Amino acid sequence: MSPETAKPNAGTTLTRDVSVLNRYGIHARPAALLVKTATRFPCEIWLEKNGVKVNAKSIMGLLTLEGNHGAKMKIHATGAEAAAALAALAELFEQKFFEN
């Protein structure tokens, strides 16, 4: 497989809007789930709230975002498997990080 086929549009940044739906927001457990999921992908992934971007592979960065219940955020992914990364991370938000 040639490099062009392996990484189509590797420089394109994909973005997806998400909302924090779980009651307690992004605390340690959801942040750990985000990091665990993000590190599965070989692309750069950032989470943004109110213009502040943090690396989605950094638990400390995620905890500084103040991702309280109802917060609107954007996920940005650039590189190989960016679309799959966005889908996997958005699924965590949609499933309320598997909290009741």
C-alpha positions as CSV (number, residue, x, y, z in Angstrom):
1,M,0.0,0.0,0.0
2,S,1.4,3.4,-1.0
3,P,1.6,6.2,1.6
4,E,-1.0,8.2,-0.4
5,T,-3.5,5.3,0.0
6,A,-2.7,4.8,3.6
7,K,-3.3,8.4,4.7
8,P,-5.8,10.1,2.4
9,N,-6.2,13.8,3.4
10,A,-3.9,13.3,6.3
11,G,-3.5,17.1,6.6
12,T,-7.2,17.8,6.8
13,T,-8.7,18.7,10.2
14,L,-12.1,17.2,10.9
15,T,-14.3,18.8,13.6
16,R,-17.4,17.6,15.4
17,D,-19.6,19.4,18.0
18,V,-20.5,17.5,21.2
19,S,-22.2,18.3,24.4
20,V,-21.4,17.0,27.9
21,L,-24.6,15.1,28.8
22,N,-23.6,13.2,31.9
23,R,-24.6,14.7,35.3
24,Y,-21.1,15.4,36.7
25,G,-19.3,16.5,33.5
26,I,-15.8,15.6,32.6
27,H,-14.3,14.5,35.9
28,A,-11.5,12.0,36.3
29,R,-13.3,8.9,35.0
30,P,-14.7,10.4,31.8
31,A,-11.3,12.1,31.2
32,A,-9.6,8.8,31.5
33,L,-12.0,7.2,29.0
34,L,-11.4,10.1,26.6
35,V,-7.6,9.7,26.9
36,K,-7.8,5.9,26.6
37,T,-9.9,6.2,23.4
38,A,-7.9,9.0,21.9
39,T,-4.6,7.2,22.3
40,R,-5.9,4.3,20.1
41,F,-5.6,6.6,17.1
42,P,-2.4,7.8,15.4
43,C,-3.8,11.3,14.7
44,E,-3.7,14.5,16.6
45,I,-6.9,15.1,18.6
46,W,-7.9,18.3,20.4
47,L,-10.9,19.1,22.5
48,E,-12.0,22.8,22.5
49,K,-14.3,24.8,24.8
50,N,-14.8,28.5,24.4
51,G,-11.7,28.9,22.2
52,V,-9.5,26.9,24.6
53,K,-8.0,23.8,23.0
54,V,-6.3,20.9,24.9
55,N,-4.8,17.7,23.8
56,A,-7.4,14.9,24.1
57,K,-4.5,12.5,24.9
58,S,-3.7,14.5,28.1
59,I,-5.8,13.8,31.2
60,M,-4.5,17.0,32.9
61,G,-5.5,19.1,29.9
62,L,-9.0,17.6,29.8
63,L,-9.5,18.2,33.5
64,T,-8.7,21.9,33.0
65,L,-11.5,22.5,30.4
66,E,-14.3,22.8,33.0
67,G,-16.4,20.3,31.1
68,N,-19.5,20.7,33.3
69,H,-22.9,19.2,32.5
70,G,-24.4,20.9,29.4
71,A,-21.0,22.3,28.1
72,K,-20.7,22.6,24.4
73,M,-17.4,21.5,23.0
74,K,-15.7,20.7,19.7
75,I,-13.5,17.7,18.9
76,H,-10.8,18.4,16.3
77,A,-8.8,15.5,14.7
78,T,-6.0,15.7,12.1
79,G,-4.2,12.8,10.5
80,A,-4.7,9.1,9.8
81,E,-7.9,7.7,11.1
82,A,-9.3,11.2,12.1
83,A,-12.8,10.3,11.1
84,A,-12.8,7.1,13.2
85,A,-11.3,9.0,16.2
86,L,-14.1,11.6,16.0
87,A,-16.8,8.9,15.8
88,A,-15.3,7.0,18.8
89,L,-15.0,10.1,21.0
90,A,-18.4,11.5,20.1
91,E,-19.9,8.1,21.0
92,L,-18.5,8.5,24.6
93,F,-20.2,11.9,24.9
94,E,-23.5,10.5,23.4
95,Q,-23.4,7.5,25.8
96,K,-22.8,9.9,28.8
97,F,-19.4,8.2,29.4
98,F,-21.5,5.1,30.4
99,E,-22.6,6.8,33.6
100,N,-26.2,6.6,34.8
